[in-house]
Amino acid sequence: MKKISDKSLLLYGLVLLAVLSRLIPHPANFTPVAALGVFAGAYISDRRFWLVPLVAIFVSDIFIGFYHPLAMLFVYSGFAASAVIGRILLLENRNIVLLGGSAVLSATIFFIVSNLGVWLANLYYPLTLAGLVECFVLAIPFFGNTLFGDLFYVACLFGIAEMIQIWVNARSKLSTA
């Protein structure tokens, strides 16, 4: 039987928290799923790091309900992009500017990709230039929540990870002294 590592346990816990955050009442689009993707890209060495936010969103969608497959493909792609952003921008270097930039970039790409998917699914807006503009304009209030959610949860996840690392290093120094 394979032993579950502390890192795996932490990862499962973060995915569970992301799932729960979508199931409890919250402002629209203010969830840690994209931030979890950025975090996974920065910290997970496995090549499948991009699956972490997708697992969280898929499991929560089982409870919330699935929707138009094309729209889902674009939403899921937006979350996978958050993990790629974390990998590209934060794997080697982490500072406040890169963390904030990653959150802003993640929210922006998610906004563009997910709304393009909603428009292409032809659920609410006609497949015209006017329909595309209407889709994006009406989604602007959701972008604010996405942006603030990504900034908040990126700060929380990376801040907690840094505090844990400081604590582990301090304990290590105490035990060798």
Residue pairs with C-beta under 8 A, 6 or more apart in sequence:
4 12
11 40
11 44
11 52
14 36
14 39
14 52
14 157
15 36
15 52
15 55
15 56
15 59
17 32
18 31
18 32
18 33
18 36
18 53
18 56
18 57
18 60
19 56
19 59
19 60
19 63
21 31
21 32
21 33
22 31
22 33
22 56
22 57
22 60
22 64
23 60
23 63
23 64
27 145
27 149
28 142
28 145
29 142
29 143
29 145
29 146
29 149
30 145
30 146
30 148
30 149
30 152
31 149
31 153
32 149
32 153
32 156
32 157
33 53
33 56
33 57
33 79
33 82
34 53
34 78
34 79
34 82
34 103
34 106
34 107
34 110
34 146
34 149
34 150
34 153
35 82
35 103
35 106
35 149
35 150
35 152
35 153
35 154
35 156
35 157
36 52
36 53
36 56
36 82
36 153
36 157
37 50
37 52
37 53
37 79
37 80
37 81
37 82
37 83
37 85
37 86
37 106
38 82
38 83
38 85
38 86
38 90
38 102
38 103
38 106
38 150
38 154
38 157
39 86
39 154
39 157
39 158
39 161
40 49
40 50
40 52
40 53
40 83
40 86
41 49
41 50
41 82
41 83
41 84
41 85
41 86
41 87
41 88
41 90
41 91
42 86
42 87
42 90
42 91
42 94
42 158
43 161
44 52
49 83
49 86
49 87
50 80
50 83
50 84
50 87
51 80
51 83
52 83
53 79
53 80
53 82
53 83
54 76
54 79
54 80
57 75
57 76
57 79
58 76
61 72
66 72
68 121
68 123
70 117
70 120
70 121
71 114
71 117
71 118
71 120
71 121
71 123
72 117
73 117
74 113
74 114
74 116
74 117
74 118
74 120
75 113
75 114
75 117
77 113
77 117
78 109
78 110
78 111
78 113
78 114
79 110
81 106
81 109
81 110
81 113
82 106
82 109
82 110
82 150
85 102
85 105
85 106
85 109
86 102
86 106
89 98
89 101
89 102
89 105
90 98
90 99
90 102
94 158
99 154
99 155
99 158
100 151
100 154
102 154
103 147
103 150
103 151
103 154
103 155
104 147
104 150
104 151
106 150
106 154
107 143
107 146
107 147
107 149
107 150
107 151
108 147
110 146
111 139
111 142
111 143
111 146
115 135
115 136
115 139
118 124
118 125
118 135
118 139
119 125
119 127
119 131
119 132
119 135
119 136
120 127
124 135
125 131
125 132
125 134
125 135
